[in-house]
């Protein structure tokens, strides 16, 4: 199902947020770098990417780009090719942070030099933290370096990203496998520890015969292929599984054997339920690799302990499981034999953190730093996951440390210019399909393709971005009754006051800051709304504008019959905004150049210039504090109502 709804909540004010950015695990500023790419300013686009993503070259080629599944253009024509724009920008730019980074005295150890560990190191180093990374192997990059085939990811793309991180002053110790003794040293030497070991322990078939000669570890196979090590695969190869690793393995086997008839994928569910990326599945099928669906291996058949085939049972769909995928159950009396002389089980990976005791491992959390200043992320926390999620975990871990040490750095605002309301609406009024050519499946090629797009093509593609971080208005455009209304306001921020009783008199004290950051806001005109739910369907949040936005009524009758909402009255002598909720009423009026807020407890006068509280008259006693959040909300809505009525 194609839609742009996300899990984000819809707020009373400031609801604009690009769904692509929200969906990206790293919260990449996608519309911002699209703006610069559309202008041909690729250096600025690259700087924007680096603010949240230290692996632009890698993720420009192999990110699972969940962002594209939530591109607003899906409701207009076709989604923006976000990953391809990132690929072009990164391929043509190798700038990074080159200034000398002073140290702040904090030392952090990172265990694992994969994408998650290096991402954490990158953001910590930018904050002045001294970072040392311990890697058990002789190379950096983790699974991205070892297991992603060259026909998907260029080695130089990965190396550019790693070098950029190392050039910041991140120290990496290779061939440094952590054991109990070395972990004890690290605990005493560093202020914080981030565990980011990869998931490289392969899940076995766990069926009779699964230790036979001819069963090959998928990660070892992919790693050997990248090192150009000798390979012996036999004549007919079965790849068991349906995830990204399984697809990579099957496509890699094809490039070794050069014969599509000699490689077969065996998967216990259907193609529609494969967890691998859609594009990779499509490439697999374009290359002619056979997929046997709904087939579950139950025994490896051997001859002199050498693989000669698998006994399988057919499976059938039976509803949905907890993940939403099809639940499968065996078909009675459906055993059958598939003949292979090599089996590569790609059923997923697990982590093995053997340097922690069971008690220590129980205390490690991803959500917050433990009292032992220890935290975890990436595959070490999730099991085998995507690279972009690993990068996001590393970034999140670094931010936890940065927050804990109260690091503050002055940053220069680099936001894109504000586009006019009319121009933003115009972009939404024109259907514009992508002009980028579709990427080839790269059949039988051993190396990743070269960049197939021109600068002009990328600029045109990036210009298709609707800049959803500046304007949404979807609920306005999809409402058949014009019930959702966009009003324009200037952002504002002021300190609220709160009132407490002292000796039966109201005392004014400072409260929190009331802040509205966005220029474009939404109200719902309830008289026009028939609650059809159209705005709920298309809103990029998890909620519905007609239930969550301020509700305005145009007539005294409709307001009187409503359980909650606003009504604006306007005469030559007085303007007033009235809010009611059940039997409680609140009024904000403009009288003699001042705002006057009144409910059943107080009458308060506010300055027209900065909404500072000037005078309070007590109407009835109360206990505790009386907050003025509703008065602040009504101030903003008062200004909107002046233009609406």
C-alpha positions as CSV (number, residue, x, y, z in Angstrom):
1,X,0.0,0.0,0.0
2,X,1.4,3.4,-1.1
3,X,0.9,6.2,1.4
4,X,3.0,8.7,3.3
5,X,1.6,8.2,6.8
6,X,4.2,7.8,9.5
7,X,4.1,7.2,13.3
8,X,4.6,10.9,14.0
9,X,2.0,12.6,16.2
10,X,0.0,15.5,14.9
11,X,0.3,18.6,17.1
12,X,-2.0,21.6,17.6
13,X,0.7,23.9,16.0
14,X,3.9,23.3,14.0
15,X,2.9,20.1,12.3
16,X,5.1,20.5,9.2
17,X,7.7,17.8,8.8
18,X,8.9,16.0,5.6
19,X,7.8,12.4,5.9
20,X,11.0,11.3,4.1
21,X,13.1,12.8,6.9
22,X,11.0,11.3,9.6
23,X,11.2,7.9,8.0
24,X,15.0,8.0,7.6
25,X,16.7,6.4,10.6
26,X,19.3,9.1,10.6
27,X,16.7,11.8,10.0
28,X,18.6,13.1,7.0
29,X,17.7,16.6,6.0
30,X,16.6,15.4,2.6
31,X,14.6,18.4,1.3
32,X,17.5,20.6,2.3
33,X,20.1,18.8,0.2
34,X,17.6,18.3,-2.6
35,X,17.2,22.1,-2.8
36,X,21.0,22.6,-3.1
37,X,21.3,19.8,-5.7
38,X,18.5,21.3,-7.7
39,X,20.5,24.6,-7.7
40,X,23.6,22.7,-8.9
41,X,25.3,23.6,-5.5
42,X,26.6,20.1,-4.9
43,X,29.2,21.2,-2.3
44,X,26.5,22.6,-0.1
45,X,24.3,19.5,-0.7
46,X,27.2,17.3,0.5
47,X,27.8,19.4,3.6
48,X,24.1,19.0,4.4
49,X,24.3,15.2,4.1
50,X,27.4,15.0,6.3
51,X,25.5,16.8,9.1
52,X,23.6,13.6,9.8
53,X,25.2,10.9,7.8
54,X,29.0,10.0,7.9
55,X,28.5,7.3,5.2
56,X,27.2,9.3,2.2
57,X,29.0,7.2,-0.4
58,X,28.0,3.9,1.0
59,X,24.4,4.8,1.6
60,X,24.2,6.5,-1.8
61,X,24.7,3.0,-3.3
62,X,23.2,0.5,-0.9
63,X,20.8,2.2,1.5
64,X,17.4,0.5,1.6
65,X,16.0,4.1,1.2
66,X,12.8,3.7,3.3
67,X,12.6,7.5,2.8
68,X,11.5,7.0,-0.8
69,X,8.5,4.9,0.4
70,X,7.2,8.0,2.2
71,X,7.9,10.6,-0.5
72,X,4.9,12.9,-0.9
73,X,5.2,12.6,-4.7
74,X,3.8,9.1,-4.4
75,X,0.3,10.8,-4.4
76,X,1.2,12.9,-7.5
77,X,3.2,10.9,-10.0
78,X,6.2,8.9,-8.8
79,X,8.5,9.0,-5.8
80,X,11.7,11.1,-5.8
81,X,14.9,9.1,-6.5
82,X,16.5,10.3,-3.3
83,X,19.2,7.7,-3.1
84,X,20.4,8.3,-6.6
85,X,20.7,12.0,-5.9
86,X,22.8,11.2,-2.8
87,X,24.9,8.8,-4.9
88,X,25.7,11.5,-7.5
89,X,26.4,14.2,-4.9
90,X,28.7,11.9,-2.9
91,X,30.5,10.5,-5.9
92,X,31.4,14.0,-7.1
93,X,32.5,15.3,-3.7
94,X,35.1,14.2,-1.2
95,X,35.1,17.2,1.1
96,X,34.8,16.7,4.8
97,X,35.6,18.4,8.1
98,X,39.2,19.5,7.8
99,X,39.6,21.9,10.8
100,X,41.7,20.9,13.7
101,X,39.3,19.5,16.4
102,X,40.4,20.2,19.9
103,X,40.0,17.6,22.6
104,X,37.7,18.2,25.6
105,X,39.2,15.6,27.9
106,X,36.5,12.9,27.4
107,X,37.6,9.5,26.2
108,X,35.3,7.0,24.6
109,X,36.1,3.4,23.4
110,X,34.1,2.0,20.6
111,X,34.1,-1.8,20.1
112,X,33.7,-2.6,16.5
113,X,34.7,-0.6,13.4
114,X,31.6,-1.3,11.3
115,X,29.2,1.4,10.2
116,X,27.6,1.8,13.7
117,X,30.9,2.1,15.6
118,X,32.4,4.4,13.0
119,X,29.3,6.5,12.9
120,X,29.4,6.9,16.7
121,X,33.1,7.8,16.5
122,X,32.5,10.4,13.8
123,X,29.9,12.4,15.8
124,X,31.9,12.1,19.0
125,X,35.0,13.3,17.3
126,X,33.2,16.4,15.9
127,X,32.2,17.2,19.5
128,X,35.9,17.1,20.7
129,X,35.8,13.6,22.2
130,X,38.9,11.4,22.0
131,X,37.7,8.2,20.3
132,X,39.5,4.9,20.1
133,X,38.0,2.1,18.1
134,X,38.8,-1.6,18.7
135,X,38.3,-3.9,15.7
136,X,38.9,-7.6,15.8
137,X,39.7,-7.9,12.0
138,X,42.4,-6.2,9.9
139,X,40.0,-3.9,8.1
140,X,37.3,-1.4,8.9
141,X,33.7,-1.3,7.6
142,X,32.2,-4.5,9.2
143,X,29.6,-6.2,7.0
144,X,29.7,-3.4,4.5
145,X,33.4,-4.2,3.9
146,X,33.2,-8.0,4.1
147,X,29.8,-9.1,2.8
148,X,28.3,-6.6,0.4
149,X,29.4,-7.7,-3.1
150,X,31.4,-5.5,-5.4
151,X,28.6,-5.5,-7.9
152,X,26.5,-3.5,-5.4
153,X,29.1,-1.4,-3.5
154,X,32.3,0.0,-4.9
155,X,35.2,-0.6,-2.5
156,X,36.5,3.0,-3.1
157,X,33.1,4.3,-2.1
158,X,33.4,2.6,1.3
159,X,37.0,3.6,1.7
160,X,36.2,7.3,1.0
161,X,33.8,7.3,3.9
162,X,36.1,5.4,6.3
163,X,39.1,7.7,5.4
164,X,37.0,10.8,6.1
165,X,36.2,9.5,9.6
166,X,39.8,8.5,10.3
167,X,41.0,11.9,9.1
168,X,39.1,13.5,11.9
169,X,41.5,11.9,14.3
170,X,39.7,8.7,15.2
171,X,42.1,6.0,16.2
172,X,41.5,2.4,15.1
173,X,43.3,-0.6,16.6
174,X,43.0,-3.5,14.2
175,X,43.3,-7.2,15.0
176,X,42.2,-6.2,18.5
177,X,39.6,-8.8,19.6
178,X,38.2,-7.9,23.0
179,X,38.2,-10.5,25.7
180,X,37.5,-10.3,29.4
181,X,41.0,-9.1,30.3
182,X,41.1,-6.3,27.6
183,X,37.6,-5.3,28.4
184,X,38.6,-4.8,32.0
185,X,41.4,-2.5,30.8
186,X,38.9,-0.5,28.6
187,X,36.5,-0.1,31.5
188,X,39.2,1.6,33.6
189,X,40.7,3.7,30.8
190,X,37.6,5.3,29.1
191,X,34.8,7.4,30.3
192,X,32.2,5.7,28.1
193,X,32.1,2.5,26.0
194,X,29.9,1.8,22.9
195,X,29.5,-1.8,21.9
196,X,29.0,-2.0,18.2
197,X,30.2,-5.5,17.3
198,X,28.7,-6.9,14.1
199,X,26.3,-9.9,13.7
200,X,28.6,-12.4,12.1
201,X,27.5,-15.6,13.8
202,X,25.5,-17.4,11.2
203,X,22.3,-19.2,12.0
204,X,22.4,-22.8,11.1
205,X,19.7,-24.9,9.3
206,X,19.3,-26.9,12.5
207,X,18.2,-30.0,10.5
208,X,19.8,-33.4,10.2
209,X,22.9,-33.4,8.0
210,X,23.5,-29.6,8.4
211,X,27.3,-30.2,9.1
212,X,27.9,-32.0,5.8
213,X,30.7,-31.1,3.4
214,X,29.3,-28.7,0.9
215,X,27.4,-26.5,3.3
216,X,29.0,-23.0,3.1
217,X,28.9,-20.1,5.5
218,X,27.3,-17.2,3.5
219,X,29.5,-14.5,5.1
220,X,32.7,-16.5,4.5
221,X,31.6,-17.0,0.9
222,X,30.9,-13.3,0.3
223,X,34.1,-12.3,2.1
224,X,36.2,-14.8,0.0
225,X,34.6,-13.4,-3.1
226,X,35.6,-9.8,-2.2
227,X,39.2,-11.0,-1.5
228,X,39.4,-12.9,-4.8
229,X,40.1,-16.1,-2.8
230,X,39.7,-19.5,-4.5
231,X,36.1,-20.8,-4.3
232,X,34.7,-24.3,-4.8
233,X,30.9,-24.2,-5.1
234,X,30.2,-27.4,-7.0
235,X,27.8,-27.6,-9.9
236,X,24.3,-26.9,-8.4
237,X,23.9,-24.4,-5.6
238,X,21.0,-23.8,-3.3
239,X,20.7,-20.6,-1.3
240,X,18.2,-21.0,1.6
241,X,16.6,-17.8,2.9
242,X,14.9,-14.6,1.6
243,X,16.7,-11.7,3.2
244,X,19.2,-9.3,1.8
245,X,22.1,-11.6,2.5
246,X,20.4,-14.5,0.7
247,X,19.8,-12.3,-2.3
248,X,23.4,-11.1,-2.3
249,X,24.7,-14.6,-2.1
250,X,22.5,-15.9,-4.9
251,X,23.4,-13.1,-7.2
252,X,27.1,-13.5,-6.3
253,X,26.9,-17.3,-7.0
254,X,25.5,-16.5,-10.5
255,X,28.6,-14.3,-11.2
256,X,30.9,-17.2,-10.1
257,X,29.2,-20.0,-12.0
258,X,28.1,-17.9,-15.0
259,X,25.0,-20.0,-15.4
260,X,21.6,-19.0,-14.0
261,X,20.4,-22.7,-14.2
262,X,23.0,-23.6,-11.5
263,X,21.7,-21.4,-8.7
264,X,18.4,-21.7,-6.9
265,X,16.9,-19.9,-4.0
266,X,14.7,-21.9,-1.6
267,X,12.4,-19.9,0.6
268,X,9.7,-21.1,3.0
269,X,7.4,-18.1,2.3
270,X,6.4,-16.3,-0.9
271,X,8.2,-13.7,-2.9
272,X,5.8,-11.1,-1.6
273,X,6.9,-11.8,2.0
274,X,10.6,-11.8,1.3
275,X,12.3,-9.3,3.8
276,X,15.0,-8.4,1.2
277,X,14.8,-5.0,-0.5
278,X,12.3,-4.8,-3.3
279,X,14.9,-3.6,-5.8
280,X,17.3,-6.4,-5.0
281,X,14.5,-9.0,-5.4
282,X,13.6,-7.4,-8.8
283,X,17.3,-7.6,-9.8
284,X,17.4,-11.2,-8.8
285,X,14.5,-12.1,-10.9
286,X,15.7,-10.0,-13.9
287,X,18.9,-12.0,-13.8
288,X,16.9,-15.2,-14.2
289,X,17.7,-16.8,-10.8
290,X,15.1,-19.4,-10.0
291,X,13.2,-19.0,-6.7
292,X,11.3,-22.0,-5.2
293,X,8.7,-20.5,-2.9
294,X,6.8,-22.2,0.0
295,X,9.5,-24.9,0.5
296,X,11.0,-25.7,3.9
297,X,14.2,-27.9,4.2
298,X,13.8,-30.6,6.8
299,X,16.9,-32.7,6.1
300,X,20.2,-32.5,4.2
301,X,20.8,-35.6,2.1
302,X,24.4,-36.7,1.9
303,X,26.7,-39.3,0.3
304,X,29.9,-40.0,2.2
305,X,29.1,-36.8,4.3
306,X,29.0,-34.7,1.1
307,X,25.9,-32.8,0.2
308,X,23.7,-34.3,-2.5
309,X,20.4,-32.6,-1.9
310,X,17.7,-31.5,0.5
311,X,14.5,-33.1,1.6
312,X,11.9,-30.4,1.8
313,X,8.2,-30.1,2.6
314,X,5.8,-27.8,0.9
315,X,4.3,-24.9,2.9
316,X,1.0,-23.2,2.6
317,X,-0.3,-19.8,3.7
318,X,-2.5,-19.7,6.8
319,X,-3.3,-16.1,7.8
320,X,-0.8,-13.5,9.0
321,X,1.9,-13.7,11.6
322,X,2.8,-11.0,14.2
323,X,5.0,-9.2,11.7
324,X,2.2,-8.9,9.1
325,X,3.7,-11.4,6.8
326,X,2.0,-14.6,5.6
327,X,2.0,-17.4,8.2
328,X,3.0,-20.7,6.7
329,X,2.3,-24.2,7.8
330,X,3.4,-27.5,6.3
331,X,1.3,-29.3,3.7
332,X,0.6,-32.9,4.8
333,X,2.4,-35.6,2.9
334,X,4.3,-33.1,0.7
335,X,7.9,-34.2,1.2
336,X,10.0,-33.9,-1.9
337,X,13.7,-33.9,-2.8
338,X,15.7,-31.1,-4.4
339,X,19.2,-32.1,-5.7
340,X,22.2,-29.9,-5.0
341,X,25.8,-30.4,-4.3
342,X,26.3,-27.1,-2.4
343,X,24.0,-25.4,0.1
344,X,24.5,-21.9,1.4
345,X,22.1,-21.2,4.4
346,X,21.5,-17.4,4.6
347,X,19.0,-17.4,7.4
348,X,20.3,-14.4,9.3
349,X,23.1,-13.6,11.7
350,X,23.5,-13.3,15.4
351,X,25.9,-11.5,17.7
352,X,28.4,-13.1,20.1
353,X,29.4,-10.7,22.8
354,X,31.6,-13.1,24.8
355,X,33.7,-10.4,26.6
356,X,30.7,-9.6,28.9
357,X,29.4,-11.8,31.6
358,X,25.7,-12.7,31.5
359,X,25.0,-10.2,34.4
360,X,26.8,-7.4,32.6
361,X,25.0,-8.1,29.3
362,X,21.6,-7.9,31.0
363,X,22.4,-4.3,32.1
364,X,23.4,-3.0,28.7
365,X,20.7,-0.9,27.0
366,X,20.3,1.0,23.7
367,X,17.9,3.5,25.1
368,X,20.2,5.1,27.7
369,X,23.7,5.0,29.0
370,X,24.0,2.5,31.9
371,X,25.5,3.6,35.3
372,X,28.6,1.8,34.1
373,X,28.7,4.3,31.2
374,X,28.1,1.5,28.8
375,X,25.7,1.4,25.9
376,X,25.0,-0.7,22.7
377,X,23.7,-0.3,19.2
378,X,23.8,-1.6,15.6
379,X,23.8,-5.3,15.0
380,X,25.0,-5.9,18.5
381,X,21.6,-4.6,19.7
382,X,19.3,-5.5,16.8
383,X,20.8,-8.5,15.3
384,X,21.5,-8.3,11.5
385,X,19.9,-5.1,10.3
386,X,20.4,-2.4,7.6
387,X,23.5,-0.2,7.3
388,X,21.5,3.0,7.6
389,X,19.9,1.7,10.9
390,X,23.4,0.9,12.1
391,X,24.6,4.4,11.2
392,X,21.6,5.9,13.0
393,X,22.3,3.8,16.1
394,X,25.9,5.1,16.2
395,X,24.7,8.7,15.8
396,X,22.2,8.3,18.5
397,X,24.8,6.8,20.9
398,X,27.1,9.7,20.2
399,X,24.4,12.2,20.9
400,X,23.7,10.5,24.3
401,X,27.3,11.0,25.3
402,X,27.4,14.6,23.9
403,X,24.3,15.3,25.9
404,X,25.7,13.7,29.1
405,X,28.9,15.9,28.9
406,X,26.8,19.0,28.2
407,X,28.8,19.8,25.0
408,X,27.7,22.9,23.3
409,X,29.0,24.1,20.0
410,X,28.1,27.2,18.1
411,X,26.8,26.3,14.7
412,X,26.2,28.5,11.7
413,X,22.7,28.1,10.4
414,X,22.8,26.7,6.9
415,X,19.1,26.4,6.2
416,X,17.9,26.8,2.6
417,X,16.1,30.1,1.7
418,X,12.4,30.3,2.4
419,X,10.4,29.7,-0.7
420,X,7.3,31.8,-1.2
421,X,3.9,30.3,-0.4
422,X,2.8,30.8,-4.1
423,X,5.9,29.0,-5.4
424,X,5.4,26.1,-3.0
425,X,1.8,25.7,-4.1
426,X,2.8,25.9,-7.7
427,X,5.2,23.0,-7.3
428,X,2.3,20.9,-5.9
429,X,0.1,21.8,-8.8
430,X,2.3,20.2,-11.5
431,X,2.8,16.5,-12.1
432,X,6.4,15.9,-12.9
433,X,7.6,12.3,-13.5
434,X,11.2,11.3,-13.0
435,X,13.5,11.7,-16.0
436,X,16.3,9.6,-14.5
437,X,16.8,6.3,-16.4
438,X,16.0,3.2,-14.6
439,X,19.2,1.5,-13.3
440,X,20.2,-1.8,-14.9
441,X,20.2,-5.0,-13.0
442,X,24.0,-5.3,-13.7
443,X,23.6,-8.9,-14.8
444,X,26.8,-11.0,-14.5
445,X,28.9,-7.9,-13.8
446,X,31.5,-8.4,-11.1
447,X,31.8,-4.7,-10.3
448,X,29.4,-2.0,-9.3
449,X,28.1,0.2,-12.2
450,X,29.6,3.6,-12.8
451,X,27.4,6.6,-12.1
452,X,24.9,6.6,-15.0
453,X,23.4,10.2,-14.5
454,X,24.5,13.6,-15.8
455,X,24.6,16.7,-13.7
456,X,21.6,18.1,-15.6
457,X,19.6,15.0,-14.9
458,X,20.3,15.1,-11.2
459,X,19.4,18.7,-11.0
460,X,16.1,18.0,-12.7
461,X,15.4,15.1,-10.4
462,X,16.2,17.1,-7.2
463,X,14.0,19.9,-8.4
464,X,11.0,17.6,-8.2
465,X,11.3,17.7,-4.4
466,X,8.2,19.4,-3.0
467,X,10.1,20.9,0.0
468,X,7.7,19.3,2.5
469,X,9.8,20.7,5.4
470,X,8.5,24.2,4.5
471,X,4.9,23.5,3.6
472,X,2.6,20.5,3.8
473,X,-1.0,21.6,3.2
474,X,-2.1,18.1,2.2
475,X,-5.1,18.2,4.5
476,X,-6.1,21.5,2.8
477,X,-5.8,20.1,-0.7
478,X,-7.6,16.8,-0.2
479,X,-10.6,18.2,1.7
480,X,-13.6,18.2,-0.7
481,X,-15.4,20.7,1.5
482,X,-12.5,23.2,2.1
483,X,-12.8,22.6,5.8
484,X,-9.1,22.6,6.5
485,X,-7.7,26.1,6.2
486,X,-4.0,27.2,6.1
487,X,-3.3,30.6,7.7
488,X,0.0,32.4,7.7
489,X,1.6,33.7,10.9
490,X,5.0,35.0,12.0
491,X,6.8,32.6,14.3
492,X,6.8,33.8,17.9
493,X,8.4,33.0,21.2
494,X,7.8,34.4,24.6
495,X,7.9,33.4,28.3
496,X,4.6,32.4,29.8
497,X,3.5,33.5,33.2
498,X,1.8,31.3,35.8
499,X,-0.3,32.4,38.7
500,X,-0.5,31.1,42.3
501,X,-2.5,32.1,45.3
502,X,-0.7,33.8,48.2
503,X,-2.7,35.3,51.1
504,X,-5.8,35.1,48.9
505,X,-4.1,37.2,46.2
506,X,-2.8,36.2,42.8
507,X,1.0,36.2,42.5
508,X,2.6,36.2,39.0
509,X,5.6,33.9,38.4
510,X,7.6,33.0,35.3
511,X,6.7,29.7,33.5
512,X,8.0,27.9,30.5
513,X,8.5,29.3,27.0
514,X,5.7,29.3,24.5
515,X,7.1,28.9,21.0
516,X,5.6,28.6,17.6
517,X,8.3,28.0,15.0
518,X,6.5,27.6,11.7
519,X,4.9,30.1,9.4
520,X,2.1,28.0,8.0
521,X,-0.5,26.6,10.4
522,X,-3.8,24.8,10.1
523,X,-7.3,25.2,11.6
524,X,-10.4,23.1,10.9
525,X,-13.7,25.0,10.1
526,X,-16.1,22.6,11.6
527,X,-19.2,24.0,9.9
528,X,-17.8,22.8,6.6
529,X,-16.4,19.4,7.9
530,X,-18.5,16.3,7.5
531,X,-15.7,14.2,9.1
532,X,-15.2,12.0,6.0
533,X,-11.7,11.1,7.1
534,X,-10.0,12.1,3.8
535,X,-7.5,14.2,5.7
536,X,-6.7,11.3,8.0
537,X,-6.0,9.1,5.0
538,X,-3.5,11.5,3.4
539,X,-2.0,13.3,6.4
540,X,1.7,12.2,6.8
541,X,1.2,11.8,10.6
542,X,-0.5,9.0,12.4
543,X,-3.5,11.3,13.3
544,X,-6.3,13.2,11.6
545,X,-6.3,17.0,11.2
546,X,-10.1,17.3,11.6
547,X,-9.8,15.8,15.2
548,X,-6.4,17.3,16.2
549,X,-6.4,20.8,14.8
550,X,-8.2,23.8,16.4
551,X,-11.9,23.7,15.4
552,X,-13.5,26.9,14.5
553,X,-17.3,27.6,14.2
554,X,-18.8,30.3,11.9
555,X,-22.2,30.8,13.5
556,X,-23.5,31.2,17.1
557,X,-25.7,28.2,16.6
558,X,-23.0,25.8,15.5
559,X,-20.7,27.0,18.3
560,X,-23.5,26.6,20.9
561,X,-24.1,23.0,19.8
562,X,-20.5,22.0,19.7
563,X,-18.8,20.3,22.7
564,X,-15.5,22.1,22.1
565,X,-14.1,24.8,19.7
566,X,-13.5,28.4,18.9
567,X,-15.8,31.3,17.8
568,X,-14.7,34.7,16.8
569,X,-16.9,37.8,17.2
570,X,-16.1,41.1,15.5
571,X,-17.8,44.5,15.9
572,X,-16.5,48.0,15.4
573,X,-16.0,48.3,19.2
574,X,-14.5,44.9,20.0
575,X,-12.9,41.7,18.7
576,X,-13.1,38.6,20.8
577,X,-12.1,34.9,20.5
578,X,-14.1,32.6,22.6
579,X,-13.1,29.0,23.4
580,X,-15.3,26.5,25.1
581,X,-14.8,22.9,26.3
582,X,-17.9,21.3,27.6
583,X,-19.1,23.8,30.2
584,X,-15.9,25.9,30.6
585,X,-15.4,29.1,28.6
586,X,-12.3,31.2,27.9
587,X,-12.3,34.6,26.1
588,X,-9.5,36.6,24.6
589,X,-10.4,40.2,23.6
590,X,-8.6,43.2,22.2
591,X,-9.6,46.2,24.5
592,X,-7.8,49.6,24.4
593,X,-4.7,48.2,22.8
594,X,-4.3,45.3,25.2
595,X,-5.3,41.6,25.1
596,X,-7.6,40.6,27.9
597,X,-8.0,36.9,28.8
598,X,-10.8,35.8,31.0
599,X,-12.2,32.5,32.4
600,X,-14.2,31.7,35.5
601,X,-11.1,32.2,37.7
602,X,-9.2,35.3,36.5
603,X,-9.2,38.3,34.2
604,X,-5.7,39.0,32.9
605,X,-4.3,41.8,30.8
606,X,-1.4,41.2,28.4
607,X,0.8,43.6,26.4
608,X,0.0,43.6,22.7
609,X,3.7,43.8,21.8
610,X,5.2,40.8,23.7
611,X,2.2,39.2,25.4
612,X,3.8,39.9,28.8
613,X,1.3,39.6,31.7
614,X,0.5,43.1,33.1
615,X,-2.4,42.8,35.4
616,X,-4.4,40.0,37.0
617,X,-7.9,40.3,38.6
618,X,-9.1,37.3,40.7
619,X,-12.6,36.2,39.9
620,X,-12.7,33.1,42.1
621,X,-10.1,31.4,44.4
622,X,-8.2,28.4,43.3
623,X,-5.5,26.0,44.7
624,X,-2.1,25.4,43.2
625,X,-1.0,27.0,40.0
626,X,-3.1,28.5,37.2
627,X,-1.3,28.0,33.9
628,X,-1.9,30.3,30.9
629,X,-1.1,27.9,28.0
630,X,-4.6,28.4,26.6
631,X,-4.2,32.1,26.7
632,X,-1.1,31.8,24.6
633,X,-2.7,29.5,22.1
634,X,-5.6,31.9,21.8
635,X,-3.3,34.7,21.0
636,X,-2.0,33.0,17.9
637,X,-5.5,31.9,16.9
638,X,-6.9,35.4,17.5
639,X,-4.5,36.7,14.8
640,X,-5.5,34.0,12.4
641,X,-9.2,34.7,13.0
642,X,-8.8,38.3,12.2
643,X,-7.9,37.4,8.7
644,X,-10.4,34.5,8.4
645,X,-13.5,36.3,9.4
